[in-house]
Amino acid sequence: MMAVYEHWDEARGAEIIAEHANREGATMVILHALQEAFGYVPEAAIPMVAARLNLSRAEVYGVFTFYHDFRKEPAGAHVLKLCRAEACQAAGGDALAARAEARLGIACGNTTADRRVTLEPIYCLGLCATAPSAMLDGRRVGRLDEARLDALIVEAQQ
């Protein structure tokens, strides 16, 4: 399933921020909601979040940059996340990550030139018993091997 994101719009961003401003842990909730809507957290949204929550821009930016899951640019049409945690590394995850990078022609953390696939590291999917694991567009896949990884890549490139 391909992700469909809205184009950044300041008014829509303000609406999302207002909708979540009174929730517990509002900074994280708002950043996740912005990314869900736009596919990334637009730089212009940081001061908007700060103003609404009565925080400094530095505080909001600190949260944004601390968590690996937040993006500064829109993701590709499909997001392939490879688990880089210890259990997956021990089960051959490093070789699979290198294979994915070679097959896609990008380093982890980047998006293919055609904007079809974003390859990202993730630091635990909770599938340690079936390591190594990956996630394609929110669908978790355990017991990853070369054949399964290749199939995920083909699926993401379509």
Secondary structure by P-SEA (a helix, b strand, c coil): cbbbbccccaaaaaaaaaacccccaaaaaaaaaaaaacccccccaaaaaaaaacccaaaaaaaaaacccccccccccbbbbbbccaaaaaacaaaaaaaaaaaaccccccccccccbbbbbbcccccccccccccccccccccccaaaaaaaaaaaac
